[in-house]
Each structure stands twice: as C-alpha cells, then as structure tokens.
C-alpha cells in the first residue's frame, strides 16, 4: 500500500485497560502499527489510558497521552496536536465507539480528520445488532429468529413470539458484555434489564438460542479490492 502524501500525522486510540489473558492482540497489533507508521515517517500520536502496555513505551509514538479515553479528552488532544487522520481499528470496541462519538459531535469533520481503515457507516453496521442482521440477510445468510428491544415491554413481546431459550446481546458493548443465555422468565427479568442498562444506546438483540451447534470463527483481513487473507481459524467452546 503506497504512502499517502496528504497525511502527515496520525492519531491512534488504544483499547484502555484490558483483562489479563484477554485483548492482548490490541497491544500487539497497536505496537506493530506504530512501528510501521514510524517507518513511513508519519508523526504518530497515541492515546491510551493503560500505561501497562508495550505500545505506550516512549520509544514507539512521537507523542503519548496516558489520558482517560473519553470524547472530552480526545477533543482536547485533537485541538493540541491537530492530527490529519485517526486510526481507530487498533483499540477494539472502545476505540470504535469513541470514533462514532467524535463523528456524531462533528469533531472529525470540524478538524478535517480522515478516518483510516474503515468508515463510520461500517462501524455502525458491525456494532448495531439489527443493522448487522439485515446485512447478513441481504447477502443470503441464514440467521436465527430474533427481535430488537429498547424496553421491557418490547422484550416480552419478542419472547412470546420466538420462545425460550434465547440469547440476549446488548448493542455497542465491550467484548460481548451483558450477553446471556436465557432459559426461563426468571432469567429474563434478571438479565434483560441489565442488558438494556449496559448498552450505550439502551437496546438489546433477543435471538433464538442455537445451543449445541459448533461455532467456528475465522480471523480475516480484506481490502477494498476484495483481496482476502485468512489469518487463523478458531473453534469457540463458549456455551
């Protein structure tokens, strides 16, 4: 991929605190990205609230900010550093959600910041459970019966239609936080309110459970010319 001459400085948003044994790929990929961008002579501004990572070592970025990962702090850093572009694909769900907030508040447009590697529309499609479902249906993939609820009444109506067991998936949460298998009304009244509270947009997808199926996951890299590389395959043993 050739160097973009219209960009001189790039801001990277890290993933923030991570659980030991999880999400280490963000630190690894972020560190490699910092090295690659520096080799191309870009100025790199890193924002990550977690000092216990390799990527926050002083040798990697030109400027490193160990600040809270909030829109308010990012806006101040943007005003100070004036980056030409934002790379949000190396900080997991946190960085993607922050990119959406920056866009919604007009901060990216106001500062003429390019979003690298993806678009706001693609983030919404991947993170919004219903938009993702609709995308799968458009390309002919079968998906379990489901419904989208923003309150308990809507959730009850969905359960009456698709029956137990179901899986609830709160929208826009980190690492599937709040997702649960629900087998009865007791679980329903315990976990659905929790899912609605956890979701930043107060919405949950309620989906027919397919317990017992095997789940295989592919880690894939794809560019806009449809070149595809399968990085690895995984069998998921989670219930």
C-alpha positions as a printed NumPy array, in Angstrom:
array([[  0.   ,   0.   ,   0.   ],
       [  1.603,   3.308,  -1.06 ],
       [  2.213,   6.087,   1.421],
       [ -0.498,   8.75 ,   1.484],
       [  1.167,  12.08 ,   0.852],
       [ -1.878,  14.07 ,   2.004],
       [ -1.372,  12.843,   5.586],
       [  1.489,  13.808,   7.884],
       [  0.216,  12.946,  11.363],
       [ -1.976,  10.106,  12.616],
       [ -3.696,   9.677,  15.965],
       [ -4.203,   6.145,  17.304],
       [ -6.743,   5.323,  20.014],
       [ -5.771,   2.399,  22.238],
       [ -8.121,  -0.015,  23.971],
       [ -7.529,   1.202,  27.519],
       [ -7.458,  -1.25 ,  30.449],
       [ -7.68 ,  -4.904,  29.463],
       [ -8.278,  -8.099,  31.418],
       [ -5.212, -10.307,  31.826],
       [ -5.426, -13.05 ,  29.223],
       [ -7.806, -11.083,  27.002],
       [ -7.418,  -8.454,  24.287],
       [ -3.614,  -8.654,  24.23 ],
       [ -3.941,  -8.582,  20.436],
       [ -4.774,  -4.868,  20.654],
       [ -1.455,  -4.122,  22.343],
       [  0.476,  -6.319,  19.915],
       [ -1.212,  -5.005,  16.768],
       [ -1.003,  -1.438,  18.044],
       [  2.72 ,  -1.759,  18.674],
       [  3.286,  -3.169,  15.178],
       [  1.203,  -0.367,  13.655],
       [  3.25 ,   2.255,  15.492],
       [  6.456,   0.732,  14.125],
       [  5.087,   0.569,  10.579],
       [  3.815,   4.155,  10.613],
       [  7.099,   5.448,  12.   ],
       [  8.977,   3.634,   9.233],
       [  6.835,   5.579,   6.758],
       [  7.855,   8.808,   8.548],
       [  4.418,   9.73 ,   9.852],
       [  4.083,  11.65 ,  13.088],
       [  2.147,   9.348,  15.431],
       [  0.048,  10.479,  18.391],
       [ -1.048,   7.676,  20.716],
       [ -3.873,   7.993,  23.239],
       [ -4.248,   5.109,  25.679],
       [ -5.235,   5.165,  29.333],
       [ -3.36 ,   1.944,  30.111],
       [  0.334,   2.512,  30.97 ],
       [  0.914,  -1.248,  31.432],
       [  1.184,  -1.895,  27.698],
       [  4.099,  -2.194,  25.313],
       [  2.61 ,   0.316,  22.875],
       [  2.766,   3.127,  25.452],
       [  6.542,   2.789,  25.825],
       [  8.078,   6.186,  24.92 ],
       [ 10.097,   4.76 ,  22.018],
       [  7.085,   3.972,  19.819],
       [  4.949,   7.1  ,  19.337],
       [  6.047,  10.701,  18.826],
       [  3.536,  11.812,  21.448],
       [  1.903,   9.506,  24.001],
       [ -1.077,  10.608,  26.079],
       [ -1.955,   8.486,  29.12 ],
       [ -5.351,  10.108,  29.498],
       [ -8.914,   8.844,  30.059],
       [-10.464,   7.523,  26.869],
       [-13.363,   9.95 ,  26.634],
       [-14.539,  12.27 ,  23.882],
       [-13.77 ,  15.284,  26.07 ],
       [-10.104,  14.349,  26.455],
       [ -9.758,  13.28 ,  22.822],
       [-11.153,  16.613,  21.664],
       [ -8.551,  18.484,  23.729],
       [ -5.753,  16.313,  22.328],
       [ -7.031,  16.854,  18.782],
       [ -7.079,  20.629,  19.333],
       [ -3.499,  20.494,  20.57 ],
       [ -1.955,  18.011,  18.118],
       [ -4.119,  18.668,  15.035],
       [ -3.766,  15.165,  13.512],
       [ -4.587,  14.668,   9.842],
       [ -6.044,  11.201,  10.386],
       [ -7.452,   8.866,  13.015],
       [ -6.716,   5.131,  13.207],
       [ -9.376,   3.504,  15.386],
       [ -9.113,  -0.14 ,  14.38 ],
       [ -6.425,  -0.989,  16.938],
       [ -8.327,  -0.189,  20.12 ],
       [-11.183,  -2.648,  19.979],
       [-14.746,  -1.72 ,  20.875],
       [-13.628,   1.261,  22.949],
       [-11.864,   2.988,  20.071],
       [-14.696,   2.258,  17.64 ],
       [-17.323,   3.68 ,  19.998],
       [-15.202,   6.784,  20.571],
       [-14.853,   7.265,  16.811],
       [-18.638,   7.199,  16.497],
       [-18.969,   9.796,  19.256],
       [-16.331,  12.03 ,  17.662],
       [-18.225,  11.843,  14.384],
       [-21.638,  12.479,  15.97 ],
       [-20.317,  15.573,  17.747],
       [-18.858,  16.866,  14.478],
       [-15.3  ,  16.848,  15.82 ],
       [-13.851,  14.807,  12.944],
       [-15.465,  16.999,  10.291],
       [-14.636,  20.239,  12.085],
       [-10.947,  19.301,  12.289],
       [-10.868,  17.706,   8.809],
       [ -9.671,  14.368,  10.176],
       [ -9.629,  11.337,   7.879],
       [-10.818,   8.062,   9.416],
       [ -8.412,   5.358,   8.242],
       [ -9.155,   1.701,   7.59 ],
       [-12.94 ,   1.879,   7.799],
       [-15.924,   4.21 ,   7.594],
       [-18.421,   5.412,  10.175],
       [-21.096,   3.5  ,   8.259],
       [-19.15 ,   0.231,   8.533],
       [-18.711,   0.713,  12.296],
       [-22.448,   1.204,  12.723],
       [-23.188,  -1.842,  10.598],
       [-20.823,  -4.039,  12.613],
       [-21.805,  -2.793,  16.077],
       [-25.551,  -2.293,  15.696],
       [-27.022,  -5.792,  16.078],
       [-30.039,  -5.154,  13.867],
       [-28.07 ,  -3.476,  11.072],
       [-25.65 ,  -6.413,  11.125],
       [-28.522,  -8.891,  10.925],
       [-30.047,  -7.022,   7.995],
       [-26.68 ,  -7.055,   6.211],
       [-26.409, -10.834,   6.629],
       [-29.93 , -11.336,   5.311],
       [-29.212,  -9.164,   2.261],
       [-26.345, -11.432,   1.217],
       [-28.435, -14.564,   1.712],
       [-27.071, -15.886,   5.015],
       [-29.449, -17.597,   7.42 ],
       [-29.62 , -16.094,  10.905],
       [-31.579, -17.179,  13.995],
       [-35.013, -15.649,  14.55 ],
       [-34.676, -12.506,  16.641],
       [-36.056,  -9.13 ,  17.636],
       [-34.702,  -5.793,  18.828],
       [-35.928,  -4.346,  22.139],
       [-35.414,  -0.957,  23.751],
       [-37.699,  -1.589,  26.744],
       [-39.075,  -4.496,  28.78 ],
       [-42.466,  -4.493,  27.045],
       [-40.84 ,  -4.94 ,  23.639],
       [-38.625,  -7.689,  25.077],
       [-41.646,  -9.565,  26.479],
       [-43.407,  -9.391,  23.101],
       [-40.328, -10.842,  21.377],
       [-40.068, -13.731,  23.862],
       [-43.739, -14.591,  23.378],
       [-43.057, -14.876,  19.66 ],
       [-39.747, -16.784,  19.491],
       [-39.917, -18.682,  22.855],
       [-37.116, -19.794,  25.198],
       [-34.178, -20.459,  25.134],
       [-32.84 , -17.196,  23.746],
       [-29.61 , -15.221,  23.767],
       [-29.587, -11.52 ,  24.579],
       [-26.894,  -9.318,  23.061],
       [-26.673,  -5.674,  24.184],
       [-25.634,  -3.298,  21.394],
       [-22.3  ,  -1.444,  21.416],
       [-20.798,  -3.227,  24.445],
       [-17.187,  -4.252,  25.005],
       [-16.371,  -7.885,  24.264],
       [-19.981,  -9.022,  24.39 ],
       [-20.521,  -7.632,  27.894],
       [-24.067,  -8.267,  29.097],
       [-24.716, -11.15 ,  26.722],
       [-26.505, -14.091,  28.336],
       [-28.408, -17.271,  27.556],
       [-31.944, -17.048,  28.933],
       [-33.946, -20.227,  29.502],
       [-36.907, -19.012,  31.577],
       [-38.796, -15.947,  32.799],
       [-36.69 , -15.719,  35.968],
       [-33.525, -15.311,  33.887],
       [-35.394, -12.973,  31.562],
       [-36.285, -10.474,  34.296],
       [-32.766, -10.721,  35.692],
       [-30.67 , -10.247,  32.551],
       [-32.728,  -8.168,  30.103],
       [-32.857,  -5.063,  32.37 ],
       [-29.103,  -5.484,  32.881],
       [-28.519,  -5.66 ,  29.125],
       [-30.617,  -2.553,  28.495],
       [-28.681,  -0.695,  31.202],
       [-25.266,  -1.767,  29.887],
       [-25.935,  -0.883,  26.236],
       [-24.885,   2.721,  25.48 ],
       [-27.971,   3.047,  23.264],
       [-30.258,   1.035,  25.614],
       [-31.032,  -1.679,  23.078],
       [-30.663,  -5.46 ,  23.1  ],
       [-30.985,  -8.075,  20.408],
       [-33.009, -11.078,  21.589],
       [-32.12 , -14.052,  19.444],
       [-33.258, -17.67 ,  19.332],
       [-30.57 , -19.777,  21.022],
       [-28.766, -22.422,  18.976],
       [-27.145, -24.177,  21.941],
       [-25.426, -27.361,  20.833],
       [-24.175, -26.065,  17.496],
       [-20.434, -25.908,  16.916],
       [-19.023, -22.433,  16.388],
       [-16.058, -21.832,  14.105],
       [-14.556, -18.389,  13.764],
       [-12.333, -17.035,  11.003],
       [-10.   , -14.093,  11.534],
       [ -9.929, -12.404,   8.133],
       [ -8.182,  -9.417,   6.567],
       [ -9.809,  -7.961,   3.462],
       [ -9.143,  -4.841,   1.407],
       [-11.459,  -2.793,  -0.785],
       [-10.337,  -4.739,  -3.866],
       [-11.639,  -7.97 ,  -2.268],
       [ -8.209,  -9.436,  -1.589],
       [ -8.67 , -11.745,   1.409],
       [ -6.231, -13.381,   3.808],
       [ -7.472, -15.805,   6.493],
       [ -5.222, -15.21 ,   9.493],
       [ -6.446, -18.112,  11.616],
       [ -9.392, -20.371,  12.396],
       [-10.846, -20.829,  15.868],
       [-13.362, -23.21 ,  17.397],
       [-15.277, -21.361,  20.104],
       [-16.073, -23.522,  23.144],
       [-18.17 , -20.899,  24.931],
       [-21.751, -22.102,  25.558]])
